[in-house]
Structure formats: C-alpha cells, structure tokens
C-alpha cells in the first residue's frame, strides 16, 4: 500500500511539473505574441478617445503600425509616461512644472492634436426645451448652492422652459481627469469665487455629487439617472443622445457647443502664440461673440529624447500623420482640427524630438 501511494505521489508530481512547464511556455508564448503585435503603447485622456481610437485604427491600416492605447484619464497618462511604462501619454491638462521635473525620461514635449468642448449635459424628464446656463449658475450647481431644478437662478435664465421641482444630482469625475481640469479651469476664470472654494485641477474636492470614472461613465450615469447633471466631452454627450446646455460666454451670448464655436475660441490663440511656445496654454472663457467658453486643446505627451530609436521614429511618424491626414477626421467626431497656421508650428515642435543614435 505504501509503495502504491509513493508511486501515485511521484506520478502526481511529474504531472504537476509538466503542467507548470506547459503553463510557463504558454505564458511566455502569449507575452511574446502580445509584444510582437503592438508597436507603440500609450495611455491617458478619455476626452479625445473617440477620435484617437479612429486614428489608431486608420494608422494601423495605412502604416502597419499598431498602437495600444489605454483610455484611463489624463492623470493616469501623465503618471505612466513619467514612469516610462508607455511610449506616449495623452492629457487634456498640461503638465505642471513640478510634474515635468519628476518625469524619469527627461524633458517632455506637449503636442496639441485637436480641440474639444466640455459640455454640461443633463437628464430632466419633462424639460420642454434645451437649457441656457451661466458660469455662475454652473458653479452654484456644482458647489451645492443650487439643489432644485426649478430654482429661480435657473428658471430666470430659461423663460418659458418648464422645469420640475425635483432634486439635482451632480455627477463628476472620480479619477484624475483632464476634463475636470478644463471644467474647473473655466469656472476659476469665469467665477473668481470658485478659486477660494473648489479651485481647479485634474482632481478637486467636490462639495456634492456622485463620482464616476471616465467620460464614458459620467455620460452613462447622467443618462440613467433622472435629475442628473454632469460634464463630459461633446462627443460623449452626442453618442448617448444627451442634451447639452448653451452657456453664456464672455461676450454675454449663449453659445451651443459645436465644432465651429470651439474653432472660434481657438482662432485668437493661434495668431498670438509666441514662436517658441511650449503649447501649455488654456483657451477657456475666450473672448469673441461666437466662442464656446469651455473649449480646450488636448495634447499627446512625448519625451524629447527618445531612448529607443525605432519606437521614437514610429512616434514621430504617427504624430506627423495625425497633424495632416488625421485632422480630417476631427469634425465628424465633434472635435475641431488645429488651425492650419498652428499645425505647421506644431510640426516644428515634433521635429525637435531627438532619436537615440
């Protein structure tokens, strides 16, 4: 009996060893296949993801270069690039001097790709017409000072619109987000008192509301929750068939978010940029009668000194493609392409990327 048990144990040990070896071989093979199938990796902003997803697909077909992009939010993209775990990052919030200094791979270049709009979207059952809001009303809603949809501070801006006496549920981002940065950057400029309460940043301490991760989740939460209000990139509101508010701009005109209104906000910036700008610029609350006030560039972030010459060349080639052929896809997905005079200046910045010898 003991001999039989010993033999059985030996057989079991041999079987386990073979299974372990097979599993290791399979894992190694899978890892090799995965690394061989992806040429570049990137991570970051959800704001431009609908467009970037199309770009990466088209570029794979045209150039044969496969790009794996994780839509994890601007904060995550900055962290991963700073740690050197991706080939490029993406952000709607320009990196701070402190963040730039902590990056392990040296100087980082900000490459603006397109412009987009952060919109106020809502779910008000029975609302008879689209809303108009001011920066002050938006600030009061997101700071918890306005709690009912029929508050006079909202109804006075919307004569003739039927609004219910129901609670407002604020939905905001829970992750480090460039969309949050753009939104709070706008409020900090349009409503100075916002600076002494909530302030601006990729992450802020919200006084009220429910957090959701990514533009997708915020749009989804608003869509399924009667009484909800949130902020998302324009494409996400359109994809979910959600209404968007017209927002009173600096000139006092209520502007519906659109590609043309974002382009108007960027028009002045392109003409006044200094020759050696690093493109860490904000265009929120821009002047101009037709400017949508919560407009922004979005950036791809790359190291100026590329340690891997092959990957660095692929990054540079993709960026040049994006600023030529890629820009043609922008408007169809509710993003504004860079003004042509700005695109040519940005290409000069791409040319400053140095490849390892």
C-alpha positions as CSV (number, residue, x, y, z in Angstrom):
1,X,0.0,0.0,0.0
2,X,2.8,2.4,0.9
3,X,4.5,1.6,-2.4
4,X,1.4,2.3,-4.3
5,X,0.9,5.7,-2.5
6,X,4.5,6.6,-3.2
7,X,4.1,5.8,-6.9
8,X,1.0,7.8,-7.1
9,X,2.6,10.8,-5.4
10,X,5.5,10.5,-7.9
11,X,3.1,10.5,-10.8
12,X,1.3,13.5,-9.5
13,X,4.5,15.4,-9.0
14,X,5.6,14.6,-12.6
15,X,2.2,15.7,-13.9
16,X,2.3,19.0,-11.9
17,X,5.8,19.7,-13.2
18,X,4.7,19.1,-16.8
19,X,1.6,21.3,-16.3
20,X,3.7,24.1,-14.7
21,X,6.2,23.9,-17.6
22,X,3.4,24.0,-20.2
23,X,1.8,27.0,-18.4
24,X,5.1,28.8,-18.4
25,X,5.6,28.0,-22.0
26,X,2.1,29.2,-22.9
27,X,2.5,32.4,-20.8
28,X,5.9,33.1,-22.5
29,X,4.4,32.5,-25.9
30,X,1.4,34.8,-25.1
31,X,3.7,37.6,-23.9
32,X,5.9,37.2,-27.0
33,X,2.8,37.3,-29.3
34,X,1.4,40.4,-27.5
35,X,4.7,42.3,-27.6
36,X,5.2,41.4,-31.2
37,X,1.7,42.6,-32.2
38,X,1.9,46.0,-30.7
39,X,4.4,48.6,-32.0
40,X,3.5,51.5,-29.6
41,X,1.7,51.9,-26.3
42,X,0.0,55.0,-25.0
43,X,-2.3,55.9,-22.1
44,X,-4.2,58.8,-20.8
45,X,-7.2,61.1,-21.6
46,X,-10.7,59.8,-22.2
47,X,-11.6,63.3,-23.7
48,X,-10.1,62.6,-27.2
49,X,-10.6,58.8,-27.1
50,X,-13.4,58.6,-29.7
51,X,-11.1,60.4,-32.2
52,X,-7.8,58.7,-31.1
53,X,-9.5,55.3,-31.5
54,X,-10.3,56.0,-35.1
55,X,-6.8,57.4,-35.7
56,X,-5.1,54.3,-34.3
57,X,-7.3,52.0,-36.4
58,X,-6.7,54.0,-39.6
59,X,-3.0,54.3,-39.0
60,X,-2.6,50.6,-38.5
61,X,-4.2,50.0,-41.9
62,X,-2.1,52.7,-43.6
63,X,1.2,52.3,-42.0
64,X,1.1,48.8,-40.5
65,X,1.9,50.3,-37.0
66,X,-0.3,49.0,-34.2
67,X,-0.9,51.3,-31.3
68,X,-2.4,50.1,-28.0
69,X,-4.0,53.0,-26.1
70,X,-5.5,52.8,-22.6
71,X,-8.2,55.4,-22.0
72,X,-7.6,55.8,-18.3
73,X,-7.7,59.6,-17.7
74,X,-5.2,62.3,-18.1
75,X,-3.7,61.8,-14.6
76,X,-3.0,58.2,-15.3
77,X,-1.5,59.0,-18.7
78,X,0.9,61.5,-17.1
79,X,1.9,59.0,-14.4
80,X,2.6,56.2,-16.8
81,X,4.6,58.4,-19.2
82,X,6.5,59.8,-16.2
83,X,7.4,56.3,-15.1
84,X,8.4,55.3,-18.6
85,X,5.8,52.5,-18.9
86,X,4.3,53.8,-22.1
87,X,5.7,55.3,-25.3
88,X,3.4,58.4,-25.1
89,X,0.9,59.9,-22.8
90,X,-2.3,61.9,-23.5
91,X,-3.8,64.7,-21.5
92,X,-6.3,67.5,-21.6
93,X,-4.5,69.1,-18.7
94,X,-1.0,70.5,-19.4
95,X,1.6,69.1,-17.1
96,X,2.8,71.4,-14.3
97,X,6.4,72.4,-13.9
98,X,6.6,70.0,-10.9
99,X,5.2,67.1,-12.9
100,X,7.6,67.9,-15.8
101,X,10.6,67.9,-13.4
102,X,9.7,64.5,-11.9
103,X,9.5,62.7,-15.3
104,X,12.1,60.0,-15.4
105,X,12.9,60.3,-19.1
106,X,13.8,64.0,-19.2
107,X,12.1,66.9,-21.0
108,X,8.5,66.3,-22.2
109,X,7.0,67.9,-25.3
110,X,3.3,68.8,-25.4
111,X,1.9,68.2,-28.9
112,X,-1.6,69.7,-29.3
113,X,-3.6,67.4,-31.6
114,X,-7.2,68.8,-31.8
115,X,-9.6,71.0,-29.8
116,X,-12.8,69.9,-28.0
117,X,-15.6,71.2,-25.9
118,X,-16.5,70.2,-22.3
119,X,-20.3,70.4,-22.2
120,X,-22.9,70.5,-19.5
121,X,-25.3,67.6,-20.0
122,X,-28.3,66.7,-18.0
123,X,-31.4,64.4,-17.6
124,X,-34.5,66.4,-16.8
125,X,-37.7,64.4,-17.5
126,X,-40.3,66.7,-19.0
127,X,-38.0,69.6,-19.8
128,X,-39.6,71.5,-22.6
129,X,-36.5,73.0,-24.3
130,X,-32.7,73.0,-24.0
131,X,-31.2,74.8,-21.1
132,X,-29.2,78.0,-21.0
133,X,-26.7,78.4,-18.2
134,X,-24.1,81.0,-17.0
135,X,-20.8,80.2,-15.4
136,X,-22.2,81.5,-12.0
137,X,-25.2,79.1,-12.2
138,X,-23.0,76.2,-13.1
139,X,-20.7,77.0,-10.2
140,X,-23.6,77.2,-7.8
141,X,-25.0,73.8,-9.0
142,X,-21.6,72.0,-8.7
143,X,-20.9,73.6,-5.3
144,X,-24.3,72.5,-3.9
145,X,-25.8,76.0,-3.6
146,X,-28.5,75.3,-6.2
147,X,-30.2,72.0,-5.4
148,X,-33.6,72.1,-7.3
149,X,-34.2,72.3,-11.0
150,X,-36.8,75.0,-10.6
151,X,-34.5,77.3,-8.6
152,X,-35.0,80.9,-9.7
153,X,-31.3,81.2,-10.6
154,X,-32.0,78.6,-13.3
155,X,-35.6,79.5,-14.3
156,X,-34.6,83.1,-14.8
157,X,-32.2,82.1,-17.5
158,X,-34.7,79.9,-19.2
159,X,-38.1,81.8,-19.6
160,X,-40.8,79.6,-21.0
161,X,-38.9,76.4,-20.1
162,X,-40.8,74.1,-17.8
163,X,-38.5,72.8,-15.0
164,X,-39.6,70.4,-12.3
165,X,-39.3,71.0,-8.5
166,X,-37.0,68.0,-8.2
167,X,-33.5,67.5,-6.8
168,X,-30.4,68.0,-8.8
169,X,-27.9,65.1,-8.7
170,X,-24.4,66.3,-9.6
171,X,-22.2,63.8,-11.4
172,X,-18.4,64.5,-11.5
173,X,-15.3,62.6,-12.3
174,X,-13.8,60.4,-9.6
175,X,-10.4,59.9,-11.4
176,X,-7.6,62.3,-12.2
177,X,-9.1,63.9,-15.3
178,X,-8.1,66.5,-17.9
179,X,-11.9,67.0,-18.5
180,X,-12.1,68.1,-14.8
181,X,-9.1,70.3,-15.3
182,X,-10.7,72.1,-18.2
183,X,-14.1,72.4,-16.5
184,X,-12.6,73.8,-13.2
185,X,-10.2,76.0,-15.1
186,X,-13.2,77.6,-16.8
187,X,-15.1,78.1,-13.5
188,X,-12.0,79.5,-11.9
189,X,-11.8,82.2,-14.6
190,X,-15.5,82.9,-15.1
191,X,-16.4,82.8,-11.4
192,X,-13.4,84.1,-9.3
193,X,-15.1,83.0,-6.1
194,X,-14.7,79.4,-7.3
195,X,-11.0,79.6,-6.6
196,X,-11.5,80.1,-2.9
197,X,-13.8,77.1,-2.6
198,X,-13.2,74.2,-5.0
199,X,-10.4,75.6,-7.2
200,X,-9.0,73.9,-10.3
201,X,-7.1,70.8,-11.1
202,X,-7.3,67.3,-12.5
203,X,-8.7,66.2,-9.1
204,X,-10.6,68.5,-6.8
205,X,-12.6,68.0,-3.6
206,X,-16.2,68.2,-4.8
207,X,-18.6,69.6,-2.2
208,X,-21.5,67.5,-3.6
209,X,-22.3,64.8,-6.1
210,X,-21.5,61.3,-7.3
211,X,-18.2,60.3,-8.8
212,X,-17.8,58.3,-12.0
213,X,-14.6,57.2,-13.7
214,X,-14.0,58.5,-17.2
215,X,-16.2,60.5,-19.6
216,X,-18.0,57.3,-20.6
217,X,-19.1,56.6,-17.0
218,X,-20.2,60.2,-16.3
219,X,-22.3,60.2,-19.5
220,X,-23.8,56.8,-18.6
221,X,-24.6,57.9,-15.1
222,X,-26.4,61.0,-16.3
223,X,-28.3,59.1,-18.9
224,X,-29.7,56.6,-16.5
225,X,-30.4,59.0,-13.6
226,X,-33.4,61.4,-13.8
227,X,-32.4,64.8,-12.3
228,X,-28.7,64.3,-13.0
229,X,-26.2,66.8,-14.4
230,X,-22.6,66.3,-15.4
231,X,-19.7,67.5,-17.5
232,X,-18.3,65.5,-20.4
233,X,-16.6,66.0,-23.8
234,X,-19.1,66.8,-26.5
235,X,-18.7,63.5,-28.4
236,X,-19.8,61.5,-25.3
237,X,-23.0,63.6,-25.0
238,X,-23.8,63.1,-28.7
239,X,-23.1,59.4,-28.6
240,X,-25.5,59.0,-25.7
241,X,-28.2,61.3,-27.2
242,X,-27.9,63.6,-24.2
243,X,-28.9,67.2,-24.3
244,X,-26.2,69.9,-23.8
245,X,-26.7,73.4,-22.3
246,X,-26.0,76.6,-24.1
247,X,-23.5,78.6,-22.0
248,X,-23.2,82.3,-21.8
249,X,-19.8,83.4,-23.0
250,X,-17.6,86.3,-22.1
251,X,-19.4,88.5,-24.6
252,X,-22.8,87.7,-22.9
253,X,-24.0,85.4,-25.7
254,X,-25.5,82.0,-25.0
255,X,-23.5,79.5,-27.2
256,X,-24.4,76.0,-28.0
257,X,-21.4,73.7,-28.1
258,X,-20.2,72.9,-31.6
259,X,-17.1,72.5,-33.7
260,X,-17.4,76.0,-35.1
261,X,-17.8,77.5,-31.7
262,X,-14.7,75.7,-30.4
263,X,-12.8,76.9,-33.5
264,X,-13.9,80.4,-32.8
265,X,-12.4,80.1,-29.3
266,X,-9.1,78.9,-30.7
267,X,-8.9,81.5,-33.5
268,X,-7.2,84.2,-31.4
269,X,-4.8,81.9,-29.7
270,X,-3.2,80.6,-32.9
271,X,-2.4,84.1,-34.0
272,X,-0.9,85.3,-30.8
273,X,1.3,82.3,-29.8
274,X,5.0,83.2,-29.5
275,X,7.4,81.3,-31.8
276,X,8.9,79.2,-29.0
277,X,5.8,78.4,-27.0
278,X,5.6,75.0,-25.3
279,X,1.9,74.9,-26.0
280,X,0.8,74.5,-22.4
281,X,-1.9,77.1,-22.9
282,X,-5.6,77.5,-21.9
283,X,-8.3,79.0,-24.1
284,X,-11.3,78.7,-21.6
285,X,-13.5,81.7,-21.3
286,X,-12.1,83.1,-24.6
287,X,-13.2,86.4,-26.0
288,X,-15.3,86.6,-29.1
289,X,-19.0,86.7,-29.8
290,X,-19.1,83.2,-31.2
291,X,-16.7,81.5,-28.8
292,X,-17.8,78.5,-26.8
293,X,-16.4,79.2,-23.3
294,X,-15.4,75.7,-22.2
295,X,-13.1,74.8,-25.1
296,X,-9.6,73.3,-24.9
297,X,-6.7,71.8,-26.7
298,X,-5.9,68.2,-25.9
299,X,-2.2,67.0,-26.0
300,X,-0.1,64.0,-26.8
301,X,2.9,64.0,-24.5
302,X,6.3,62.6,-25.6
303,X,9.8,62.6,-24.4
304,X,12.0,65.0,-26.3
305,X,14.9,62.5,-26.1
306,X,13.8,59.1,-27.3
307,X,15.9,56.2,-25.9
308,X,14.6,53.7,-28.4
309,X,15.3,55.0,-31.9
310,X,12.9,52.6,-33.6
311,X,10.0,53.4,-31.4
312,X,10.9,57.1,-31.4
313,X,10.7,57.1,-35.2
314,X,7.3,55.5,-35.0
315,X,6.0,58.0,-32.5
316,X,7.3,60.9,-34.7
317,X,5.8,59.4,-37.9
318,X,2.4,58.9,-36.2
319,X,2.3,62.5,-34.9
320,X,3.1,63.9,-38.3
321,X,0.4,61.7,-39.8
322,X,-2.1,62.9,-37.1
323,X,-1.5,66.5,-37.9
324,X,-2.1,66.0,-41.6
325,X,-4.4,63.1,-42.5
326,X,-5.7,62.6,-39.0
327,X,-7.0,66.2,-38.7
328,X,-9.5,65.5,-41.5
329,X,-11.4,63.1,-39.2
330,X,-11.8,65.6,-36.3
331,X,-15.0,67.4,-37.2
332,X,-17.0,64.3,-38.0
333,X,-16.4,63.2,-34.4
334,X,-17.2,66.7,-32.9
335,X,-13.6,67.8,-32.4
336,X,-12.1,70.9,-34.0
337,X,-8.9,70.5,-36.1
338,X,-6.0,72.7,-35.3
339,X,-5.9,75.9,-37.3
340,X,-3.6,75.4,-40.3
341,X,-1.1,78.0,-39.2
342,X,-0.8,76.4,-35.8
343,X,-0.5,72.9,-37.2
344,X,2.6,73.9,-39.2
345,X,4.2,75.4,-36.0
346,X,3.4,72.2,-34.0
347,X,5.2,70.1,-36.7
348,X,8.3,72.2,-35.9
349,X,7.9,71.1,-32.3
350,X,7.7,67.5,-33.4
351,X,10.9,67.9,-35.4
352,X,12.6,68.7,-32.0
353,X,12.2,65.1,-30.9
354,X,15.7,63.5,-30.8
355,X,16.2,59.9,-31.6
356,X,18.9,57.7,-29.9
357,X,21.9,57.1,-32.2
